[in-house]
Amino acid sequence: MKHDVRERRRIAWRKMLEHMNQEAEKARRKAERKAARELEQAGGPKVQGPVKSQSGKRKSKYSGPERLNNFTLLPASVQLEAQNLFVEGSTLEDITEFINEVHSAERRDEGAGGPAEGVTLAAVQRFYRGNLELQTQRIKRLQERGEALKKALAGDPNSAEGALADAILFTGMMGMDRAAAQFRIKDAKQALASRQNMRLKEGALRLRTLDSEVARRNVEARTATEVKKLDQLERKIVELEGAMAREKDSTGLGPETLRKIREIYGLASEDREPANQEPQA
C-alpha cells in the first residue's frame, strides 16, 4: 500500500515537471515564431555583422558596438515582453537574446539604419538587478508554481516529495543567469538528502541522550534501594545488640535474639542477589 502511494506521488511529480517544461518550451517557441514572422515581413535575408571587432577580438552575441547600453532606450513593447519573460523565470541571457532578435527585426521593419540594434547583456543585468518590483513579481510567480506542484503531489505536502519541490523552487528563484539557474533535479535531491541525513543524525543523538538518561535513572534507583537496605541492616544490628545485652544472663539465645538474627540474615541474603536485578516497585 505504501509502495503504491509513493509510486503515485512520483508519477504526479514527473507530470508536473513535464508540464512546466512544456510551458517554458511553448513560450520560447512562440517568441521564436514571432521573430521569424517579423523577419519575413521585413523581407530579404538577415544581414549579419562581422564576427570580429576592429581589434580582432571575436564579438559576443550579447554585446558589441551595435548594441544599446541602456535598457530603457528600447521600445516600450519590447521592454514589456522582456519583463514578462523575466517574471516567468527566463534567465538574463535568454532575455538578451530575445531582445536582440526582436529589436533588430523591428528596426529593419522601420527602415532605421545605424549600429544601435538590440541591447547588451550588461544593460539587461543592470536593469533587472536594480528593479525590486520585477524581482518580487518573479518570486511570487515561482511561489505559485511551487504551490501548484505541491498540491499535485498525493499525500502530505510536508513529505519528502514536498521538500523536494521546495528545493527545486528555491533553486529556480536563485537562477537569474544561466550560471546560477542550472535547474538540475539531482542538485535538489542532493540538498534534500543532506537535510534528511542531518535529521537522522539529530534523531540518533536524541535517542542516545534518552538511553543515557534512562540508564542514569536506573542506577539512581538501584543505589537508593541499596542505601535503604543498609540503613535497615544497621538498625537491625543495633536491635540485635540490645536483645543480646538483655539476654546475657541466659544459657542460650532467647526468642527475641533469634528473631533479630533471622531478620538480619534476610537482609543480608537480599544483598547477595544479582546486581542487575531490577528493584521491586
Phi, psi and omega per residue, in radians:
M1 nan -0.832 3.114
K2 -1.089 -0.655 3.126
H3 -1.093 -0.702 3.132
D4 -1.123 -0.710 3.133
V5 -1.111 -0.777 3.120
R6 -1.098 -0.674 3.137
E7 -1.137 -0.721 3.101
R8 -1.106 -0.665 3.113
R9 -1.113 -0.758 3.140
R10 -1.114 -0.678 3.127
I11 -1.135 -0.787 3.119
A12 -1.083 -0.674 3.128
W13 -1.094 -0.810 -3.135
R14 -1.138 -0.691 3.133
K15 -1.095 -0.734 -3.133
M16 -1.137 -0.722 3.113
L17 -1.125 -0.727 3.112
E18 -1.093 -0.682 3.119
H19 -1.116 -0.765 3.123
M20 -1.083 -0.746 3.127
N21 -1.140 -0.666 3.119
Q22 -1.143 -0.709 3.121
E23 -1.110 -0.743 3.116
A24 -1.110 -0.703 3.122
E25 -1.161 -0.674 3.092
K26 -1.072 -0.764 3.133
A27 -1.081 -0.733 -3.138
R28 -1.133 -0.781 -3.131
R29 -1.143 -0.625 3.108
K30 -1.093 -0.769 3.120
A31 -1.118 -0.683 3.128
E32 -1.169 -0.710 3.121
R33 -1.130 -0.671 3.127
K34 -1.117 -0.759 3.123
A35 -1.118 -0.667 3.131
A36 -1.156 -0.699 3.114
R37 -1.107 -0.709 3.134
E38 -1.147 -0.624 3.079
L39 -1.162 -0.683 3.124
E40 -1.160 -0.683 3.109
Q41 -1.157 -0.593 3.117
A42 -1.156 -0.552 3.111
G43 1.410 2.622 3.099
G44 1.429 2.796 3.135
P45 -1.215 2.694 3.106
K46 -1.204 2.258 -3.130
V47 -1.489 2.141 3.138
Q48 -1.864 2.364 3.115
G49 -1.421 3.069 3.126
P50 -1.121 2.548 -3.132
V51 -1.441 -0.164 3.122
K52 -2.217 2.543 3.102
S53 -1.400 3.115 -3.128
Q54 -1.113 -0.467 3.116
S55 -1.348 -0.094 3.134
G56 1.604 -0.048 3.132
K57 -1.467 2.527 -3.127
R58 -1.201 2.347 -3.111
K59 -1.333 2.607 3.041
S60 -1.571 2.553 3.119
K61 -1.293 -0.170 3.125
Y62 -1.657 -0.365 -3.025
S63 -2.508 3.130 -3.119
G64 2.490 2.983 -3.099
P65 -1.139 -0.315 -3.114
E66 -1.544 0.031 -3.076
R67 -1.799 2.590 3.046
L68 -1.311 2.547 3.117
N69 -1.789 0.161 -3.126
N70 -2.375 2.041 -3.090
F71 -1.084 -0.614 -3.064
T72 -1.245 -0.178 3.079
L73 -1.405 -0.151 3.105
L74 -1.259 2.731 3.077
P75 -1.034 2.626 -3.080
A76 -1.051 -0.649 -3.127
S77 -1.145 -0.701 3.117
V78 -1.164 -0.731 3.115
Q79 -1.063 -0.724 -3.119
L80 -1.125 -0.780 3.126
E81 -1.112 -0.700 3.121
A82 -1.129 -0.680 3.126
Q83 -1.156 -0.672 3.090
N84 -1.101 -0.712 3.097
L85 -1.079 -0.704 -3.131
F86 -1.127 -0.789 -3.138
V87 -1.086 -0.612 -3.125
E88 -1.358 -0.085 3.024
G89 1.915 0.126 3.128
S90 -1.206 2.644 3.103
T91 -1.393 2.871 -3.128
L92 -1.136 -0.591 3.098
E93 -1.156 -0.720 3.108
D94 -1.095 -0.730 3.140
I95 -1.133 -0.719 3.137
T96 -1.097 -0.765 3.113
E97 -1.079 -0.738 3.127
F98 -1.085 -0.806 -3.137
I99 -1.067 -0.766 -3.088
N100 -1.127 -0.619 3.097
E101 -1.234 -0.845 -3.058
V102 -1.227 -0.801 -3.071
H103 -1.172 -0.645 3.099
S104 -1.096 -0.711 3.121
A105 -1.146 -0.715 3.135
E106 -1.089 -0.729 -3.119
R107 -1.164 -0.620 3.092
R108 -1.223 -0.595 3.071
D109 -1.064 -0.721 -3.108
E110 -1.392 -0.128 -3.113
G111 1.272 0.367 -3.131
A112 -1.402 2.403 3.096
G113 -1.795 -2.914 3.117
G114 1.672 2.899 -3.040
P115 -1.460 -0.254 -2.978
A116 -1.430 1.579 3.040
E117 -2.221 2.299 3.142
G118 1.364 -2.851 -3.072
V119 -2.572 2.711 3.140
T120 -1.414 2.726 3.088
L121 -1.101 -0.638 3.134
A122 -1.090 -0.670 3.122
A123 -1.137 -0.714 3.101
V124 -1.128 -0.736 3.136
Q125 -1.089 -0.778 3.140
R126 -1.077 -0.723 -3.086
F127 -1.156 -0.842 -3.037
Y128 -1.363 -0.614 3.127
R129 -1.222 -0.384 3.105
G130 -1.719 0.088 -3.099
N131 -1.898 1.654 -3.088
L132 -1.169 -0.595 -3.120
E133 -1.117 -0.785 3.131
L134 -1.168 -0.662 3.107
Q135 -1.114 -0.669 3.097
T136 -1.118 -0.749 3.104
Q137 -1.090 -0.668 3.129
R138 -1.103 -0.778 -3.115
I139 -1.146 -0.730 3.120
K140 -1.081 -0.709 3.127
R141 -1.114 -0.737 3.119
L142 -1.161 -0.616 3.080
Q143 -1.116 -0.702 3.103
E144 -1.069 -0.738 3.106
R145 -1.107 -0.730 3.134
G146 -1.111 -0.720 3.113
E147 -1.128 -0.721 3.098
A148 -1.094 -0.651 3.124
L149 -1.154 -0.747 -3.120
K150 -1.193 -0.603 3.098
K151 -1.173 -0.518 3.134
A152 -1.276 -0.285 3.138
L153 -1.370 2.256 3.110
A154 -1.296 2.343 3.074
G155 1.781 -2.704 -3.040
D156 -1.274 2.198 3.089
P157 -1.190 -0.262 3.093
N158 -1.603 0.240 -3.141
S159 -1.334 -3.105 3.128
A160 -1.081 -0.661 3.124
E161 -1.146 -0.674 3.096
G162 -1.132 -0.692 3.084
A163 -1.130 -0.620 3.088
L164 -1.136 -0.693 3.093
A165 -1.081 -0.713 3.088
D166 -1.084 -0.735 -3.131
A167 -1.080 -0.722 3.132
I168 -1.184 -0.687 3.129
L169 -1.038 -0.853 -3.112
F170 -1.199 -0.512 3.046
T171 -1.093 -0.746 3.114
G172 -1.182 -0.633 -3.138
M173 -1.117 -0.553 -3.124
M174 -1.394 -0.212 -2.975
G175 -1.644 1.393 3.044
M176 -1.461 -0.445 3.071
D177 -2.178 2.956 -3.022
R178 -1.149 -0.567 -3.109
A179 -1.124 -0.565 -3.087
A180 -1.789 -0.155 -3.029
A181 -1.880 0.564 3.047
Q182 -1.256 1.757 -3.004
F183 -1.399 1.245 -3.043
R184 -1.672 2.174 3.090
I185 -1.128 -0.626 -3.095
K186 -1.136 -0.567 3.099
D187 -1.166 -0.746 3.109
A188 -1.116 -0.704 3.113
K189 -1.126 -0.654 3.130
Q190 -1.134 -0.730 3.102
A191 -1.118 -0.704 3.116
L192 -1.129 -0.750 3.134
A193 -1.099 -0.646 3.125
S194 -1.124 -0.749 3.126
R195 -1.148 -0.715 3.124
Q196 -1.130 -0.683 3.103
N197 -1.089 -0.698 3.111
M198 -1.132 -0.693 3.108
R199 -1.105 -0.707 3.132
L200 -1.108 -0.725 3.116
K201 -1.106 -0.720 3.118
E202 -1.122 -0.700 3.110
G203 -1.118 -0.713 3.119
A204 -1.120 -0.679 3.118
L205 -1.126 -0.702 3.108
R206 -1.122 -0.675 3.118
L207 -1.130 -0.736 3.110
R208 -1.109 -0.694 3.109
T209 -1.123 -0.712 3.120
L210 -1.136 -0.739 3.110
D211 -1.076 -0.720 3.124
S212 -1.125 -0.670 3.130
E213 -1.163 -0.734 3.119
V214 -1.104 -0.757 3.127
A215 -1.093 -0.701 3.133
R216 -1.112 -0.717 3.140
R217 -1.155 -0.660 3.106
N218 -1.106 -0.737 3.121
V219 -1.116 -0.734 3.131
E220 -1.097 -0.695 3.141
A221 -1.153 -0.755 3.122
R222 -1.139 -0.682 3.129
T223 -1.111 -0.759 3.132
A224 -1.091 -0.662 3.116
T225 -1.126 -0.761 -3.139
E226 -1.148 -0.684 3.113
V227 -1.111 -0.694 3.114
K228 -1.096 -0.726 3.111
K229 -1.090 -0.750 3.130
L230 -1.082 -0.709 3.109
D231 -1.083 -0.746 3.118
Q232 -1.118 -0.680 -3.131
L233 -1.138 -0.713 3.111
E234 -1.097 -0.711 3.133
R235 -1.136 -0.714 3.139
K236 -1.139 -0.656 3.117
I237 -1.109 -0.724 3.111
V238 -1.103 -0.754 3.117
E239 -1.106 -0.656 3.121
L240 -1.135 -0.723 3.111
E241 -1.069 -0.686 3.112
G242 -1.151 -0.726 -3.139
A243 -1.152 -0.703 3.132
M244 -1.170 -0.598 3.107
A245 -1.169 -0.643 -3.138
R246 -1.268 -0.445 -3.090
E247 -1.897 0.371 -3.066
K248 -1.159 -0.431 -3.110
D249 -1.490 -0.178 -3.115
S250 -1.397 2.747 -3.114
T251 -1.360 -0.314 3.136
G252 -2.463 -3.104 3.123
L253 -1.349 2.238 3.102
G254 -1.319 2.955 -3.126
P255 -1.068 -0.659 -3.139
E256 -1.128 -0.730 3.139
T257 -1.126 -0.749 3.117
L258 -1.096 -0.667 3.128
R259 -1.128 -0.714 3.135
K260 -1.137 -0.677 3.129
I261 -1.113 -0.737 3.137
R262 -1.103 -0.684 3.117
E263 -1.123 -0.755 3.124
I264 -1.130 -0.730 3.123
Y265 -1.089 -0.647 3.107
G266 -1.111 -0.707 3.103
L267 -1.161 -0.727 3.138
A268 -1.139 -0.619 3.112
S269 -1.140 -0.669 3.091
E270 -1.094 -0.598 3.123
D271 -1.151 -0.420 -3.107
R272 -1.551 0.066 3.079
E273 -1.175 2.785 3.137
P274 -0.970 2.439 -3.062
A275 -1.175 -0.438 -3.085
N276 -1.556 0.095 3.128
Q277 -1.268 2.321 -3.111
E278 -1.219 2.480 3.125
P279 -1.193 2.565 3.111
Q280 -1.216 2.427 -3.134
A281 -1.285 nan nan
